[in-house]
Each structure stands twice: as C-alpha cells, then as structure tokens.
Amino acid sequence: MNPTRHAIGLGLRRGWTEFVLSLRSPQDQGFYLFMGVGTLAYLWFNRDTEVEGTDLLLPSFALPSVLGALLAFGVVIGPAYSLAMEREDGTLLRHKALPHGMQGYVTGQVVYHSLSLLPLLLVLLVPSFLLFDDVMSNGAAGWATVAWVCVLGLLATLPLGMIIGSVVPSVQKVGTWGMLPVIVLTTISGIFFPIQAMWGWVQVVAQVFPTYWIGLGMRSAFLPEAAASLEVGDSWRTGMTVLVLGAWAVFGLLVTPRVLRRMARRQSGSQVQEAKEAALQWVK
Amino acid sequence: MSSAFPTHTGEPVVRVSGLQMTYGTHDVLTGVDFEVRPGEVVCLLGPNGAGKTTTIEILEGFRMRSGGDVRVLGEDPAQAGDAWRARVGVVLQSWRDHARWTPRRLLEQLGGYFAPYSTPEHPRPYDLDRLLDTVGLTENADRKIGTLSGGQRRRLDVAMGIIGRPELLFLDEPTAGFDPQARRDFHDLVHRLSDLEGTSILLTTHDLAEAERLADRMLILADGRIVAEGSAEALTRQVAGSAEVRWTRGGERFVHATEDPTPFVRRLFEQHGEEIDDLEVRRASLEDTYIAMVAKFESGTRHDPALAEVSR
C-alpha cells in the first residue's frame, strides 16, 4: 500500500464527506439560497433593460459574468476562510499529527471547494433558464466551453485562496487580506459594467488577474458571436484566456505547496491554544 | 493482548540531553536531560511558564529546538518522517473542529491514515468499536461532535490520539476541564493503555494527585531544567522535614517537623508515656514537596531581576 496514494484516497473521501455535510447544513443551504435569490432578483428587475449597442437583454449578458465572478470569488474566499479557521481550531494540527495527514487534508480541501461550486451554479442556472429567454446561445459547444472555463478557473483561483488562508495572521484578518482585494478586483473586472468604461491602467490591472478572464470565458460560452463586439479588441480572446488562466494555475501549483508546507511547519498545540483564548476574548 | 514491554528496560523511547530553547532573548529551557523507558508512564510537572508544553512540542516534532540532542523512538523528531509519525500518538486539545462530523465518522477517517503502517504483530489502526468502548463514547458515537459536552469532547481527543495504537503517547494537560468522574475514567484508561498495550506515556499536568496516581516516575521542570526526578515517595524523601508529628500533653498542643517520625515518636512515649494524647503523624504530601522544590529553584531566578534593578 503506497501511503501517499492511500492518503490522497482518504482526502477524496474527506472532501466528499465535507461536501455532503455542508449540503445538509441549514447554514450553507441559507448561503446558497441567498446567493440565488439575490442574483436572480437583480436580473429579474433588469429583465427588460437592453444592453447598449446590441439587441441583447441584460439578464443574458449579466448572467455569465456573474457566474464567472461568483466562481472566482467563492473559490478564493472559501478556502481562505477554511484554512484560516482550521489552522485555529486544530483541524490542521490533527492532520499534521497523522502520517501523510497533510496530503490528505489538502486533497480534501481541493475536493470540497471544487464540489461546492456545483450547488452555486445550479441555484443560478436552473431558475435562470425558467425565467429568462435566450440564456444559452451556443448549445452543446457552449456547455463544453462552460466546463473548461470552470476547470481552468478553479485551477487558477483555488490555489490563491489557499495561499491567502495560509498567510493571514487570523480568521478575523481574512476580511482585510482576502475579501477586500477580491471585491475590488471583482468590481473592476467587467462583471457589472464593461471594462472599457474605466481608466486604461485599471483595465490593465484587471486583465492581470483571473477574475476578468473567467468572466470573459463565461460570456464567450453563453452569448452569441455578435456580442464579442462589446469586448476589448472585439474578440473573445479565447487563446489569451487559456494562457492567462493557465499561467495562474502553474503559479499556484508551484507556490502553494511551499506556502502550505511553511504554514504547516509552524503549527503547534500552543498556537491553537492561543487562537482559542483569542477567540474566547471575542465572544466575551 | 499481552504486553509488548513487560518491564521498563531496554533502549529508552525518549532520550533528551542538554535540550535548550530560546525565544528571542528569553531562555525557556536551559539544559533539560531525561529519559523515558519502554512501557513507562512519566509525568512532567512544573509551574506555569516553566516550559512543559515547549518540551512536549519539541518531542512531538511540532517545534524546532534551539540546541541539545533529542531522540524519540530512535529518531530526531525535527527530521523524522511519516513512518515515525505513525508510531507516535499526540492528544491535542482542540475546541471546535469537525463540529458537523460524528465521532464514528471522524475516527474512521483519521484512523485510515495508519492502515499502511499496519503489521501482523502490531495491527493499526485500533478497531473502531473497541476504541469507542475504551474511551467511553459508544453511546455518543453517532451524535454531531458540535453537540458533545466538554468531557465527551476530551474523550474524543484521547481517542484520536491513540487511534493509531501508538508505541509512545504524549498528553499535554489531558484532564484540564474534566469533572471528577471523567477524570477517574481517564485515569483508568491510561492504566489500561500502559498495562495492556505497553504504551509508553509522557504527560504534563498541574494536578499532583493525578501525577501520583498515574506516573511511575515524575520529573519536576523549573528554572529551565529538570530539578528533581523520581517516584512520589522518592521525591518526598528528598525534602527535609518530610513528616509532621502532632500531639497534646496536659491539654497543650505540640507540633514537630521531622525527617524520621518513628524514632521521634518512640522517644516521645519513653519520656511522657500515658500523658501523650491525640497523636497524629502526617507525611508530607507530594504537593508540599513540589511547592518546596519549585520555591527553592525559582528563588534562584528571582535574583536576576534584582541585579538588573541595581544596575539601573
């Protein structure tokens, strides 16, 4: 029995168990419901708004962008919170005390946060198809594009979440170090208004990070070919999307294991104890 | 199951010599030396801040030492790999992890990591139902962990620490927050692990009665090193005036501290015979001994700040 492969198998089971437990938890059900209702309400109230310069309605245009943004947002903030939290509550230390435990733990995290995308996509897509017309313009080819954008987007952003979760000093700091930059980035990434509406340098910054490209990839999957005229360079820039997201994925694969190892090395019982005392202070 | 190590002989499972730990300019450990032999239960005592947790964490491989030599199960914990990890058990005190899981599901998941290290002579992990029974969690095995009481949670912590059937177990203040019944159950569990499984155990505690009940040998850590070691009786003998004799004579009360109460009482009766009443001989408790020893060695460190004040 190869212990590494065995540990990864246990990690897959761990991720699946976490996912099932999350689906059963009223707290997480509430989160999915909130995201679904919030987004759909925004789209519904703008259902007759036309996108300037096209005959597209806003829901058709905005839905793919929102899907992309939620993917990037969820997959960065989810693991960042999980890791920061589980460093403090002792989950990570427990795995450190097991042979090959960290490999299992990280596998579990990757599986859990990847699977968590599915309910989010479902609560947005299923009602959208019932409520709005012309959501998917490209048929099976479009769905294939959705699939590869999701996978590549995951690879590009999930490691970033793990890095943030590993380096933040405490759970309370995830807001400042993780949430804030991601929200700013989402705002400038052409999700709620076209990226060309902003100053040139902001456009450049936005195009360095994955969020813009995931949104663009999603639009290329859902929208008709003509809508490409709304994008930078009048094109979906598919090659560039693959290149940028691929580069982030490679960066993640190279850097994340090192950051995780460094973080795990510093884990100890007294660190968990300190976090516990700090947390109890907050409660009081 | 027969004990793997019926006697406390053989190569030590823990050997620490000249262990030093410095945080910045603060020396926590200045030269700790001790051994734990196979099958032994050793208790590390010491005042708060003496470095008990630091010592244990260095032995667990969770903390890098500043100096000295440490061998745990024949390896340096700072460099030991996963095969070594599989032989060592650590009981951790966490407080809210895995709240949605059940004890059974979590123990099954964590125990799985030990399966590749199972041998016919030493099967791993522990059989789940037997483990739940051993720690007294059978009835609560399928409840959500978030709903367990503090005591039940600590039993689960212990179960997670021993699930891999470790040869050496580390317990850092294992019974903090236990009620008396849970404490007694835990003591029985430690005895069973030590007697039946032959597990070597190193624990820290603040509870001296607990140390006396569990440990074959005690180490007192003060002033950055081990200042005394031995069984409870041996330690008590090291402190002068280890017994107190009280009596009354002619309605008056007397108290006398002595190292050797028996000849003293004999002379007392020879002198006063029938006049002696309400005789009471009280041996110094481990607590008296401990407080006397810690006071003696801590007073040494208290001189240092005094010198600093002079130079100011």
Interface residues (C-beta under 8 A of the other chain):
Chain A: M1 N2 P3 H6 A7 L10 R13 R14 T17 L21 S22 S25 E86 D89 G90 T91 L93 R94 K96 A97 L98 P99 H100 G101 G104 Q267 S268 G269 S270 V272 Q273 K276
Chain B: T53 T54 I56 E57 E60 F62 R63 D82 A83 R85 A86 V88 V90 L92 Q93 S94 W95 R96 D97 H98 R100 W101 R105 Q109 L110 G112 Y113 F114 A115 P116 Y117 M160 G161 G164 D172
